[in-house]
Amino acid sequence: LFFNEEFQAKHREWIRALLTTADKKSGATLLQEPAVFGLEIQNEDSLFFWTFSEANIPEPQLQIMEEKFATWCKNKYGSLEDTLKSWKAQSLKRDDIRNGRIAFRPMWNMFNDRSLRDQDTAAFLYETQASFYRNTTRYIKDLGFKGLVHGLNWTTASPESLTPLEKLSYLEGDFVDRHGYFGGVHKGDNSA
């Protein structure tokens, strides 16, 4: 959702349908409903969580993201060769300069090693996520939604290193949401 433009277009169709379809009884839409205070763009997870990894992203989607990262790197360093030089040749097996793709190091490395490559990766992921929230918030407001919009409410792989970027990306909406989950003592069959 954060980076696939075709899926983003589909997501916006769903939002438009949700907000502009008239109720069969009243004829009103959710855009006209004063009780709707807000809209969450997405609920869980984000580019800063453990699920952002080669093992969890289907190959065609991962290649899209790697191409976007390569474009970002070319804009910053001039070329992919210069990018790897700046990173002191810290290359990965999935890096494919010839086909214009730069791979991602695992989250653990990003917040523990903090190499220049890791820092650039974090900056790229932040810019990608923030851009998605900014553009989607604008789309929702342009539909005529008068309520508040927020990104999501998730956690990150590293509260110390990545949560500030995560929360900063949420500022593209109208507020930052933090869900609190509570559980009581549950015992017995099917108690969950």
C-alpha positions as CSV (number, residue, x, y, z in Angstrom):
1,L,0.0,0.0,0.0
2,F,2.8,2.4,0.7
3,F,4.6,2.0,-2.6
4,N,2.5,0.2,-5.2
5,E,0.7,3.0,-7.2
6,E,-1.8,0.6,-8.8
7,F,-2.8,-0.7,-5.3
8,Q,-2.9,2.8,-4.0
9,A,-5.4,3.7,-6.8
10,K,-7.5,0.7,-5.8
11,H,-7.3,1.7,-2.2
12,R,-8.6,5.2,-3.1
13,E,-11.5,3.7,-5.0
14,W,-12.5,1.8,-1.8
15,I,-12.2,5.0,0.2
16,R,-14.3,7.0,-2.3
17,A,-16.9,4.2,-2.4
18,L,-17.0,4.1,1.4
19,L,-17.4,7.9,1.8
20,T,-19.6,8.7,-1.2
21,T,-22.1,5.8,-1.5
22,A,-25.5,6.9,-0.4
23,D,-27.4,5.0,2.3
24,K,-30.4,3.2,0.8
25,K,-32.8,4.5,3.5
26,S,-31.6,8.1,4.1
27,G,-29.8,8.9,0.9
28,A,-27.0,10.4,3.0
29,T,-23.3,9.5,2.5
30,L,-20.6,9.2,5.2
31,L,-19.2,12.5,3.9
32,Q,-22.4,14.1,5.1
33,E,-22.6,12.2,8.4
34,P,-21.6,14.6,11.2
35,A,-21.0,11.7,13.6
36,V,-18.0,10.5,11.6
37,F,-15.2,12.2,13.4
38,G,-12.3,10.6,11.6
39,L,-10.8,8.1,9.2
40,E,-7.8,5.9,9.7
41,I,-6.0,5.4,6.4
42,Q,-4.6,2.0,7.4
43,N,-4.5,-0.2,10.5
44,E,-1.2,-2.0,11.0
45,D,1.6,-2.5,9.9
46,S,4.3,-0.2,8.4
47,L,7.6,0.1,6.6
48,F,9.4,0.2,10.0
49,F,8.1,-3.1,11.3
50,W,9.7,-6.6,11.1
51,T,7.3,-7.6,8.3
52,F,9.2,-5.3,5.9
53,S,11.6,-8.0,4.8
54,E,12.4,-10.2,1.8
55,A,10.7,-13.1,3.5
56,N,7.4,-11.3,3.8
57,I,7.1,-9.2,0.6
58,P,6.2,-11.0,-2.6
59,E,9.0,-10.9,-5.2
60,P,7.2,-8.6,-7.7
61,Q,6.3,-6.1,-5.0
62,L,9.8,-6.2,-3.5
63,Q,11.2,-5.4,-7.0
64,I,9.0,-2.4,-7.2
65,M,10.2,-1.1,-3.9
66,E,13.9,-1.8,-4.8
67,E,13.4,0.1,-8.0
68,K,12.0,3.1,-6.1
69,F,14.9,2.9,-3.7
70,A,17.4,2.8,-6.6
71,T,15.8,5.9,-8.1
72,W,16.0,7.6,-4.7
73,C,19.7,6.7,-4.4
74,K,20.4,8.0,-8.0
75,N,18.8,11.3,-7.0
76,K,21.0,11.5,-3.9
77,Y,24.3,10.2,-5.2
78,G,24.1,10.6,-9.0
79,S,24.4,6.9,-9.9
80,L,24.0,3.5,-8.4
81,E,27.8,3.0,-8.7
82,D,28.4,6.2,-6.8
83,T,25.8,5.1,-4.2
84,L,27.7,1.9,-3.5
85,K,31.0,3.8,-3.4
86,S,29.5,6.1,-0.8
87,W,28.3,3.1,1.1
88,K,31.9,1.8,1.0
89,A,30.8,-1.0,-1.3
90,Q,28.4,-2.4,1.3
91,S,26.5,-4.3,-1.2
92,L,23.9,-7.1,-0.9
93,K,23.2,-10.2,-3.0
94,R,19.9,-8.7,-4.2
95,D,21.4,-5.4,-5.4
96,D,20.9,-5.4,-9.2
97,I,22.6,-2.3,-10.6
98,R,22.1,-3.4,-14.2
99,N,18.3,-3.7,-13.7
100,G,18.1,-0.6,-11.5
101,R,17.3,-2.1,-8.1
102,I,18.9,-1.6,-4.7
103,A,18.0,-4.1,-1.9
104,F,17.2,-3.5,1.7
105,R,19.2,-4.7,4.7
106,P,17.2,-6.4,7.5
107,M,15.6,-4.2,10.1
108,W,17.9,-5.5,12.8
109,N,20.9,-4.2,10.9
110,M,19.3,-0.8,10.2
111,F,18.8,0.1,13.8
112,N,21.9,-1.7,15.2
113,D,24.6,-1.1,12.7
114,R,23.3,2.3,11.5
115,S,25.7,2.4,8.5
116,L,25.3,5.1,5.9
117,R,23.3,2.5,3.8
118,D,21.1,1.9,6.8
119,Q,20.6,5.6,7.4
120,D,19.7,6.1,3.7
121,T,17.3,3.2,3.9
122,A,15.6,4.7,6.9
123,A,15.3,8.1,5.2
124,F,13.9,6.5,2.0
125,L,11.3,4.4,4.0
126,Y,10.3,7.5,6.0
127,E,9.9,9.6,2.8
128,T,7.9,6.8,1.1
129,Q,5.5,6.3,4.1
130,A,5.1,10.1,4.7
131,S,4.4,10.7,1.1
132,F,1.7,8.0,1.0
133,Y,0.0,9.5,4.1
134,R,0.3,13.1,2.7
135,N,-1.2,12.2,-0.7
136,T,-3.9,9.9,0.7
137,T,-4.9,12.6,3.3
138,R,-5.2,15.2,0.5
139,Y,-7.3,12.8,-1.6
140,I,-9.7,12.2,1.3
141,K,-10.0,15.9,2.0
142,D,-10.5,16.6,-1.7
143,L,-13.5,14.2,-1.6
144,G,-15.0,16.7,0.8
145,F,-14.4,14.7,4.1
146,K,-14.7,17.2,6.9
147,G,-13.5,14.9,9.7
148,L,-10.0,14.2,10.8
149,V,-7.6,11.8,9.0
150,H,-4.8,9.9,10.5
151,G,-2.2,7.4,9.2
152,L,-2.1,4.4,11.5
153,N,-1.4,3.3,15.0
154,W,1.4,0.7,14.7
155,T,4.7,0.0,16.5
156,T,8.1,-0.5,15.0
157,A,11.0,-3.0,15.1
158,S,12.9,-0.5,17.2
159,P,11.1,1.9,19.6
160,E,14.4,3.8,20.1
161,S,15.5,4.2,16.5
162,L,12.5,3.8,14.3
163,T,9.5,5.0,16.3
164,P,10.4,8.7,15.9
165,L,10.4,8.3,12.1
166,E,7.1,6.3,12.2
167,K,5.4,9.0,14.3
168,L,6.8,11.8,12.2
169,S,5.2,10.2,9.1
170,Y,1.9,10.3,10.9
171,L,2.0,14.1,11.0
172,E,1.0,14.2,7.4
173,G,-2.5,13.5,8.7
174,D,-4.5,15.6,11.3
175,F,-3.5,13.7,14.4
176,V,-1.4,10.8,15.8
177,D,-3.4,7.9,17.1
178,R,-2.2,5.5,19.7
179,H,-4.4,2.5,20.4
180,G,-4.3,0.9,23.8
181,Y,-5.1,-2.8,24.0
182,F,-6.3,-4.2,27.2
183,G,-6.9,-7.8,28.2
184,G,-8.4,-9.3,31.3
185,V,-8.1,-12.7,32.8
186,H,-9.6,-15.2,30.4
187,K,-9.8,-18.9,31.3
188,G,-11.4,-21.9,29.8
189,D,-12.2,-23.3,26.4
190,N,-12.7,-20.6,23.7
191,S,-11.9,-17.8,26.2
192,A,-9.7,-16.0,23.7
